[in-house]
Amino acid sequence: MSDDRQADTTFADRDPGIPAAAFPLAGNGFAGFEEGNDQVLSQAEIDSFFGKDSEVSGPSKSSGIERVVSTSGISSERLPMLEVVFDRFTRILTTSLRNFTSDNVEASMDRLGSQRFGDYLENVPGQAMFAVFKAEEWDNYGILVLSSSLIYSIVDALLGGHVRNDCPTPSRQTGRHHTAIERALIEPMVRIILDDLETSFSPLCAVNFHFERLEMNSRFAMVCRAGNGVITSRFGIDMEGRGGDVDIVLPHATLEPVRDILLQQFMGEKFGHDGMWESHLAEELWQTDLTLDAVLEEQTVNLRDIMKLAPGDQLLLRRKPEALVTLRCGEHALFKGRVGRKQGQIAVKIEEVLNQKPGTDRAKSYS
């Protein structure tokens, strides 16, 4: 049997309607590799494995490894709770923008994905507006990207404009930058969006999104390196025929402090958390034996004087008989008390609690 017939036999179960080019492993020597032979793959085999046509030539030709290295996609974990947060955010934002614009506003989430920050900025239109904000508790930054059509629609609605049915929505003049009046009108909307985003995260964690500045140029809105991964979510704002998009861009480093919370499948999920064991451990801790040392006095003495001590020498204590002694557990001072006798034994009556946290109801006197 020839090699060609062997290759056909290997893929005899495939659909005859599918061309052989759809199976890049066929006819490239991979059959021997699967049988356990020590075979080194050639570049042509690697290119075929990655779906690269070896007959393509010119500047666009690249090896399979180069295509993997230069790919714009990044590997990231799915964050189920982040989708829940953004779903709640759309409902809250709809109500807030209706009150802000006095218009019929509908907000919806169009997409949620992960990509490189530089690749995202390359696809942002030149007339978009960038709002940089800081997550105070997470100690990192994020940006809101407002499309030009959304800015024009919000400004038009705030200034009393309306859309006539017989005329299309006017578009912004190409190449014109946003004026100071437009930026002043958009800034309150940015603060509303950030407040609603805080409210959406509040069931999971407390976070404060502090508005930093508005930028017209993407170079001044770089909150992380171009090659770093970011979570991008696009929300569509529809105002009865007009509106636009607002993108929330959060670097992976920004979400790292709450990554474990966002990985939960549902709110309140416990990762191996055992409440019964915690209760049992807390009860047993009350039965733990501790050694307390009663310190009468502490003195600083030279090593020369210590070496001169001999049996019969006396150490003078400068404390008064009614002075308080300190009770310590290891290196931690816990109580101060007065020395006395009880039932024929030396005892210490605790009169002061040291390092007591405010608000605790621990008793002030023990014996």
PyMOL commands that set and color helices and strands:
alter all, ss='L'
color gray80, all
select helices_A, chain A and resi 3-10+20-22+30-34+43-49+64-69+80-101+117-122+148-158+180-201+218-221+252-262+275-285+303-307
alter helices_A, ss='H'
color red, helices_A
select strands_A, chain A and resi 106-116+129-135+140-146+209-215+229-238+243-251+293-295+325-329+332-342+345-353
alter strands_A, ss='S'
color yellow, strands_A
deselect
rebuild
show_as cartoon
